């Protein structure tokens, strides 16, 4: 098999991109800038000139392919409003704990964009994901490349000690797959493994409240038998899915608010706090209650789920 002619591939791509930019009526200077950035990215991928960390995080892919795909959804579709970004440390390890909802876990992805685009330090959020995420073809690979890792307290602690910003959605599938009638009511936060990891690493915990995700795919029912057959935690029935086929997977354009609360310090609780079940339980419950109260406060003041 002849070697890949990188220059020929790049030249062909340039012609396609210029034609596309012309059709989209993008100003020539802006079009050339975007094309140059994309070509530089393509060259690095073709020549394997990029780094991947021990967890599989590919920063080059995240910055130049993953985040750009999510931004139109973040800025134009959900019109995400970020509050309290200053509460997230600009450097060093910290744990972001958020409510989970929406049938499909878009809330995690939008939080990732928020912390890179709308935080002064442009921080990458290293998310903790369930086993099913990594067992799903394509999705698992994308998750790894974008900074996600398996939701274990050991991996969480390693990342926190390395100074990373880690994100966890402790409601898991109980939260993201709950019926619309229970919207914005937090489910149980598991056994508090995420809190124990933060305590052992001595890093702050930042509560995060997400409003708007519940309305993207209102889950009116669950085809439990079909879900079991497919090996899924639930099979959602929404106003549009599965009735409209693939079109039913388009999320409703709800207006989102992502609010980061004041960080809760853990370094003052002592080196052995992470091994004390009562301390872990009490702090887990405190974080959960803080997020629940914030959700109710935001809901009480928002004008509309879809406008604003």
C-alpha positions in Angstrom: 0.0 0.0 0.0 1.6 3.4 -1.0 2.3 5.9 1.7 -0.3 8.6 2.4 0.4 11.8 0.5 -0.2 14.3 3.3 0.2 17.3 1.1 -2.3 16.1 -1.4 -4.9 15.4 1.4 -4.3 18.9 2.8 -4.6 20.6 -0.6 -7.9 18.9 -1.3 -9.2 19.8 2.1 -8.3 23.5 1.6 -10.3 23.6 -1.6 -13.4 22.0 0.1 -13.1 24.4 3.1 -12.8 27.5 0.9 -15.8 26.5 -1.1 -17.8 25.9 2.1 -16.7 29.2 3.6 -17.8 31.0 0.4 -21.2 29.4 0.5 -21.6 30.2 4.2 -20.6 33.9 3.4 -17.9 33.9 6.0 -15.6 36.9 5.6 -12.4 36.0 3.7 -10.0 36.9 6.5 -12.0 35.0 9.1 -12.3 32.0 6.7 -8.6 31.9 6.1 -7.9 32.0 9.9 -10.3 29.1 10.6 -8.9 27.1 7.7 -5.3 27.6 8.9 -6.2 26.4 12.4 -8.0 23.4 11.1 -5.2 22.5 8.7 -2.7 22.7 11.4 -4.8 20.3 13.5 -5.2 17.9 10.5 -1.4 17.9 9.9 -0.8 17.1 13.5 -3.3 14.2 13.4 -1.9 12.8 10.1 1.7 13.0 11.4 0.8 11.8 15.0 2.3 15.0 16.4 0.2 15.3 19.6 0.3 14.0 23.1 -2.1 11.9 25.2 -1.9 11.7 29.0 -2.0 8.4 31.0 -5.8 8.6 31.2 -6.2 9.0 27.5 -6.9 12.7 27.5 -6.0 14.3 24.1 -5.9 18.0 24.6 -5.2 18.8 20.9 -8.4 16.8 19.9 -10.4 18.4 22.6 -9.5 22.0 21.7 -9.7 21.7 17.9 -12.5 19.1 17.3 -14.5 18.2 20.4 -15.2 21.6 21.9 -15.9 23.4 18.5 -18.6 20.8 17.8 -20.3 21.4 21.1 -20.1 25.3 21.0 -23.1 25.9 18.7 -25.3 23.8 21.0 -23.9 25.6 24.0 -24.1 29.2 22.7 -26.9 29.2 20.1 -29.3 26.3 21.0 -29.2 26.3 24.8 -27.9 29.9 25.2 -26.1 28.8 28.4 -25.8 31.5 31.1 -22.9 30.8 33.5 -23.0 32.2 37.0 -20.4 32.0 39.7 -17.4 30.9 37.5 -15.2 32.8 39.9 -15.9 30.2 42.6 -14.0 27.6 40.6 -10.3 27.8 41.5 -8.1 29.1 38.6 -5.5 26.4 39.4 -4.9 23.3 41.4 -7.2 20.3 42.2 -10.9 20.8 42.8 -14.0 18.7 42.6 -17.1 20.0 40.8 -20.3 18.2 41.9 -23.5 18.8 39.9 -27.0 17.6 39.5 -27.7 15.2 36.6 -30.8 15.2 34.3 -32.1 15.4 30.8 -32.4 11.7 29.6 -29.2 12.2 27.6 -26.3 13.5 29.6 -25.8 16.8 27.7 -25.5 18.6 31.1 -22.0 17.1 31.6 -20.9 18.2 28.1 -22.3 21.7 28.5 -20.5 22.1 31.9 -17.3 21.1 30.2 -17.7 23.8 27.6 -18.6 26.3 30.4 -15.5 25.8 32.3 -13.2 26.1 29.3 -14.9 29.0 27.5 -16.4 31.0 30.3 -13.8 30.6 33.1 -11.0 33.1 33.1 -8.4 30.3 33.4 -10.0 28.2 30.6 -9.9 25.0 32.6 -10.4 21.5 31.3 -13.0 19.5 33.3 -12.0 15.9 33.7 -15.3 14.1 34.0 -16.0 10.8 35.8 -18.1 8.5 33.7 -20.1 5.3 34.2 -19.0 1.9 32.9 -21.7 2.1 30.2 -20.0 5.2 28.7 -16.8 3.4 28.0 -18.6 0.2 26.8 -20.4 2.1 24.1 -18.7 2.1 20.7 -17.3 5.5 19.5 -18.8 7.2 22.6 -16.2 5.6 24.9 -13.3 6.6 22.7 -14.6 10.2 22.4 -15.1 10.3 26.2 -11.5 9.2 26.9 -10.0 11.7 24.4 -12.0 14.6 25.8 -10.8 13.9 29.4 -13.4 11.6 30.8 -12.3 8.6 33.0 -14.0 5.8 34.8 -15.9 6.9 37.9 -13.8 5.3 40.6 -12.5 7.1 43.8 -9.0 5.9 43.0 -8.9 7.7 39.6 -10.6 10.7 41.0 -8.0 11.0 43.7 -5.1 10.6 41.3 -6.5 13.4 39.1 -7.2 15.7 42.0 -3.7 15.2 43.5 -2.3 16.0 40.0 -4.0 19.4 40.2 -6.9 18.6 37.8 -10.4 20.0 37.9 -12.6 16.9 38.2 -16.4 16.7 37.5 -18.8 14.2 39.0 -22.6 13.7 38.7 -23.3 11.5 41.7 -27.0 10.9 40.9 -25.8 8.8 37.9 -28.5 7.1 35.8 -31.0 7.7 38.6 -30.8 11.4 37.9 -30.4 11.5 34.1 -33.2 8.9 33.6 -35.8 10.1 36.1 -39.3 11.0 34.8 -40.2 14.6 34.0 -42.7 14.6 36.9 -39.7 14.5 39.2 -37.7 17.2 37.5 -35.2 19.1 39.7 -35.7 16.8 42.6 -32.3 15.4 43.4 -31.9 11.6 43.7 -29.6 9.9 46.2 -25.9 10.7 45.9 -24.6 7.2 46.2 -22.1 6.3 48.9 -20.0 9.5 48.8 -16.9 8.0 47.1 -16.3 11.4 45.4 -16.3 13.2 48.7 -13.9 10.7 50.2 -11.5 11.3 47.2 -11.7 15.1 47.7 -11.1 14.7 51.5 -8.1 12.5 50.9 -6.6 14.9 48.3 -7.5 17.9 50.5 -9.1 19.9 47.6 -12.2 22.1 47.6 -15.6 20.8 46.5 -17.6 23.2 44.2 -21.4 22.6 44.1 -22.8 23.1 40.6 -26.5 23.6 39.9 -27.8 23.1 36.3 -31.2 24.4 35.2 -32.6 23.8 31.8 -31.4 20.3 31.1 -34.6 18.7 32.4 -36.6 20.3 29.6 -34.4 19.1 26.7 -35.9 15.6 26.5 -38.9 15.5 28.8 -39.1 11.8 29.8 -42.8 10.8 30.0 -42.3 7.1 30.2 -39.8 4.3 30.3 -40.0 1.1 28.1 -38.4 -1.0 30.8 -38.6 -4.3 29.0 -37.0 -2.9 25.8 -34.3 -1.3 28.0 -33.5 -4.6 29.6 -33.4 -6.3 26.2 -30.9 -3.7 24.9 -28.8 -3.7 28.1 -29.7 0.0 28.8 -30.6 1.5 32.2 -33.8 2.9 30.7 -35.4 3.4 27.3 -37.0 6.9 27.3 -40.3 7.8 25.9 -40.5 11.6 25.2 -43.0 13.8 23.4 -40.8 13.3 20.2 -38.9 10.0 20.7 -39.3 7.4 19.3 -42.3 8.7 17.5 -40.4 11.0 15.2 -37.5 8.6 14.7 -34.0 10.3 14.5 -35.7 13.7 14.4 -37.0 12.9 17.9 -33.4 12.9 19.2 -33.1 16.6 18.5 -33.1 18.3 22.0 -35.7 21.0 22.7 -34.1 24.5 22.8 -34.5 25.1 26.5 -32.7 28.1 28.2 -29.9 26.9 30.5 -28.3 28.3 33.6 -25.2 26.7 35.1 -24.3 28.1 38.5 -21.2 27.4 40.5 -21.5 27.8 44.2 -19.0 28.8 46.8 -16.3 26.1 47.3 -16.4 23.9 50.4 -13.0 23.5 51.9 -11.9 20.0 52.9 -8.3 20.6 54.0 -9.4 21.8 57.4 -11.1 18.5 58.3 -7.8 16.6 58.8 -5.8 14.0 57.0 -8.0 11.1 58.1 -11.4 12.6 57.3 -11.7 10.7 54.1 -11.6 7.4 56.0 -14.3 8.5 58.5 -17.8 7.3 57.2 -19.7 9.8 59.3 -17.6 12.8 58.0 -18.0 11.5 54.4 -21.8 11.1 54.8 -22.3 14.5 56.5 -20.3 16.3 53.8 -22.1 14.4 51.0 -25.4 15.4 52.4 -24.3 19.0 52.8 -23.3 19.2 49.2 -26.5 17.6 48.0 -28.6 20.0 50.1 -26.7 23.0 48.8 -27.3 22.0 45.2 -31.0 21.3 45.9 -31.6 24.7 47.5 -29.8 26.4 44.6 -32.0 24.7 42.1 -35.1 25.8 43.8 -33.8 29.4 44.1 -32.9 29.5 40.4 -36.3 28.0 39.3 -38.2 30.5 41.4 -36.6 33.4 39.6 -36.3 32.2 36.0 -38.9 33.7 33.6 -39.3 30.7 31.2 -37.9 27.3 30.5 -37.4 28.2 26.8 -37.1 32.0 26.6 -34.8 34.6 28.2 
